[in-house]
Amino acid sequence: MIYLDNAATSGFKTYAVTETAINAIKYLSANPGRSGHRLSVKGAETIFNARKMLKTAFNAESENKVIFTDGCTSALNMAILGSVKKGGNVVTTVFEHNSVLRPLYYLKNSGQITLTIVEPIKNEPFYKTIANAVKDDTYLVAVNGASNVTGEVIDIYSLGRLLKNTGVLFLVDGAQILGHVDFDMQDARVDMLAVAGHKGLGGILGSGALILSNKTDLNPIKHGGTGSETFNLSQPLCYPERLEAGTLNLPAIASLGEAVSFTYKNAERFGQLLSNRLKRVLSVLRNLKNVTVYSDVNPCGIVAFNVNGFDSNEIAELLSTRYDIAVRGGYHCAPLMHLYLKTENTGVVRASLSAQNTPSEINAFLTAVTELSDF
């Protein structure tokens, strides 16, 4: 199958990434940091090395503020529910995934916060529109680095500079953008970065992280064993233990460290390959008379489109069954984005490319869409 669903999870995993996970399962089957024996100590060292790798990759302030999770959804819930200030305001955008929207609407609907939803204003940079929505009682701005529907990117660095002296926490959902561009938490002045290990970073499913600035302190949303302060019946105050209750997923974390190392060693080369693939796809699709394209050039390799007269899921199914091409149709867990795009009745077809997709695969996809658009 030609795999063009990399925004859901990357189709290409390096040998080192998969072997690291397998080796951890087979030869390092111990609870990291919970016992004093050699395997447990080795597991703890492996996790610490992965923390250091993520700290370095994203220029975080401290490896102790790299909190491992089972994915970006858990990281975002940890950030949003752990930072809540009752009666305060949160600013977010129409671009967001339900992993941001649902915890925020839970807080809003239960009367704990007010919520401001921002959409782009013509002829005004979106980062300025977001910053201008901040009010005196705003305590959190939560945005994604790139839309998972269209790939559209928000200027995180410019937004961070505008938020610098406001006292507002700045949360970035990095699910789509990480692995495709250099991301410097300190330069961008980001307080909380949510990481999906299995998308652009090339890790395995079940891997993720929440990375915090040194000034950021969260209330835990999960309570349990940490291997430390056993007689303290509250979660420890020290990090990462404060937010890492329970046994960590050692195979996923170990392979994530390998994946981040590989991705950023090859970032420039992969970025150029992906850019070339994307530009060709956009050029062809925009010239098909029955195709509407919603994406522009973006670093994530995402192309959102519809074939006029068809539901997006119909096209996705035809691409799969007739042409053996994997894309995604529907709403992509981003309801407000579809209201903004006016695609709430059809959804969109999302093809998400990777640097590993070959020119022949891209040609096969373009031929298939061309044929379907002529129905």
N, C-alpha and C positions, 0 to 999 in steps of 0.2 A: 504493500500500500504506500502511496505517496502521502507523507505525513505533513500536513499544513495546519496543525492545531497546537502549535508551540506556546501560544498564550495560555492554554489550559494547563499543559505540562510539556516540558521539552521532550521531543522524541529521541534526541541523541544524548546518550550518557557515555562518557569515556570509559575505557576499560579500567582505569585507575579508580574511578568513582564507584563502579559496580563491584570491583574486586575488594575495595576497602570495606564496603558494607558486608560482603560475603565473609571476608576474613574476620570481621568483628563478630558476626553471628557464630562462625565455626570455632574460632580460636580465642575469642575474648568475651566469652559468655559469662560475664560477672557484673555485679552491680557497682558502677563506678563511684568511688568515694564513700562507700558504705562499710567497707571492711578493710582490714590492714594487710590482707594477703596480696601476693604479687599481681594477680590478674585484676583485682579491684584497683590497685594503685595505677597499673598501666591504663586501665579504662579512664581514670580521673585525669591522667596525663594527656590522653588522647583528646578528651573534651577540652582541657585547658588550651591545648595547641590549636584546636578549632576556634576557640574564643579569640585567641591572638590573631589568627588568620582573618577573621571577620573584622576585628578592631583595625587591623592594618588596611584591609581592602577599602573600608569606608571611612578611614581616619576618625574613628571614634576616640573618646578620651580615655576610656578604661576598659580592659577586657572583663573586669568584674561587672560591668554594666551591659555586657552581651548576654542576654537571657534567651536560652534555647526553648523553642516551642515546637508543636507538631505541625506548624504551618503559619501562614500569614493571617488567617482568620483568628487564630488564638492570640497572636501577637497584637492584632488590632483591638480585640476585646479586652486584653490585658491593659492596653494603653488607655482606651476610652473609659472602661468601667473603673479602672484603678486610679484615674485622675479626676473623677467627677467632683465638681463643687456644686452642692445643692443651691439652686436659685441662680446659678450662673448661666452664661450664654456660650454656645459653641457655633463656630462658623465652619461650614463645609460647602461643597459644590454639587452641581447636577452631574458631574463626571463620575461620582463615586460608585463603588461596588457595594453590594448589600452587606459585606463584612464591615463596612463603615456605617452605612445607613441604618441597618437594623439595630445595632446597639445604641446608636444615637436616638433613633425613634423610640426605642424602649425607654430611655431616660426621659425623653420629652413626654411620651404618653403617660408615664408614671408621675409626672409633675416635678421631676427633679431638675430639669434644665429647660431653657428656651433654645430654639434651634433656628439658625439663619442659613438658608440655602441660596447660594450665589450661582448665577449663570453668566456667561460672557455678555458684555455690552459692546456693541459695534464701535470700532475705532478706539477702544480702550484696552490696553494690555490686561489680560485676565488676572495676572498677579496683583495689579493695582486695584481691580474690582474687588478681589478677595480681601486685600488689606483694608480697603475703605469700608468694608462691612463690619470691621471690628468695633465693638462698643465698649463703654466703660466697664461693663460686667462680663465681657468676653474673657474666658480663661483658656480656651483651646481653639486652635485652627487645625482642621484635619482635611488633608487633600491627598490625592494620589499623584505620583510622579508622572504617570501617563495613563490615559484612559484605556481600560481593557477592551472597550468596544471599538474605538477608532485609532488608538495609539497616540492621540493628541497629547502633547507634553505641556505641562505647566512649568513656568520659569521659577523653579524652587529657590534658586540662589537670590533672585531679585525679591521674591516674596519674603525670604528669610531676613534680608537686610531691612525691609520695611517693618518686620515684626520685632526686630532686635531689642528695642528699648520699651516695648509695650508691656512686658511681664506676662505675655500670653505664651502658653506652651504651643509648640509647633510640631505636629505629627504628620509624617509622610508615609503613605501606603506605597511601599516600593515594589509591590508584586510584579509589575510589568517592566519597570524601568531598570531595575538592578540587573547587572550582567551585560547591559547594552551600552551604558555610558559610565564614565568615571563619576563616583558620587562621594563627595567630601562632606561629612556631617558637620565638621567644625566650620568650614568655609560657608556652607549653606545655612548655618545657625539652626540646625534641626535638633530638636530636643528628643524626639522619639522616631525611630526608623523601623518600620515593620518589614520583615524580610520573608519572601517565599523562596525556599531553597530549591524547589523543583522546576522552576520556570527558566528564566534567562540565565540563572546561575548554573544550571545543569546538574543539580543534585537529585536525589531520589525523593519520591513521595514520603510525606511524614517529616520533612525537615523544614525548619523555619527559625526565626529569631526576632526578638524585639531588642533594639539597641538604644540605650538611653544616654543622654548627656549627664555629666557629673552632677548638675544642679537638679536633675529630675528625680523625684521620689514618688513612688506609686504605692497605693494600698494593694495588697495581694487580693486576687479574686479566687485563688485556690489555696487551700490550707492543708498541710500534711507534713510528712517526714522530709527532712533535709539532710540527715546525717550529722547535724550539729545542734547544739542547745536543746537536747532532748527534754530536759526538765522545764524548759520554757514552754508554756502551753499557748503561747502566741507565736506567730511566724517571726523568725529572726529579723532584726533590722538590717543586717549586713547583706550585701549583694555578692553573688547572684542568688544566694539561698532564699532571700526574701520572696522571690517570685518563681522559684523552681521547686515546688513541692512535688514529691514523688520521684520515681525512677526515670532517669533520662533515657531517651532513645539513642543509645550509643552507636549502633550501626548507621543510623541516619545522620547523626552529628559528625561522625568520623568521615563519612563520604561527602558531607557538605564542605568540610574543610578542604578536601581534595578538589572538589568542584570549583570552589571559589579561587583556589590557587591556579587551576588550569584556565579558567575563564579570563582572569585578569592578566595572565601572561600572554594571552592571545586576543585580547580585547580589540586592539587596533585593526588587526587583520580581519577578524570576524566582523567587526563593524563595517568595514569597507565592502566585504562580500555581501552582507545583508542589505546594505544601502543600494548596491548595484541590482540585486534581485528585486528589491521593492520598487525601485524607479521603473524597471521594465514592466512589472505587473501593473503599476498605476497607469503608465503610458498606454498600454494596450486596453485595459478596462475602460478608461475614460473615452476611448474612441469607439466603443461598442454602443450602438444607438439605443438598445433596450436595457442598458445597465446604468444604474445610479451608484456612484462612488461617494462614500462619506469620509474617507480618510485622505490625508495629505501625507507627504514624506514625513516619516517618523523613525526614530532609532530602534523601535521595537519590532519592526517587520510586520506590523498589523495592517491589513487591508479589509475594510468593511464595505460591503456593497450589497445591492439587491438586483435581481433580474426582474424587470418590470412585469407585473401581472402574476408573479409567483410569491407565495409565502417563503420566507428564508429557509424554513425547515424542509420545504419541498426541494429546493435547490441543493441543500446540504445532503439530503438523502440520495438524490440523483447522482451527485458527485461521488458519493460512496458506493452505491450499488452498481452504477453504470460504468464509472471510470476508475474506481478503486482509489479515490482521493479523499483524505480526511480533512474536513473543515468543520466549523461549528455554525449552526443556525440558531435563531431564537433571540433571547433577550440578554444573555450573558450576565445575569444577576445584577443588572444596572438599570433599574426602572426609570429613574429620572433622566438618564441620558437618552432613552428612547422617546420620552415625552419631548425633550429638547430637540431631537432630530426629527420628530414627527414620524417615528417608525413603530409606534406602540401597537399597531395592528398587524405588522408583518415581521417585526424583528429585523435583524440584518444577518447576512452571511459574513462570517469572519474567517478569512484565511490569514494565518499567522506563520510567517516564514522563519527559517533559521539559516544561519550561515552554511549549514551542512546540506541544505537543499541544493541539488545539482541543477545546472541549466536545463537539462532534459526534463527534469521534474517540473520546473517552472513552465516550460513550453507545453507539457502535457496538460497542466492546469489551465493555461490560457486557451488552449485549443478546446478543452471541455467547456469552459464558460462561454466561449464564442459560439459553440454549437448549441448550447442551452439557450442562449440569448436569441437564437434564430427561430425558436419554436413558434 
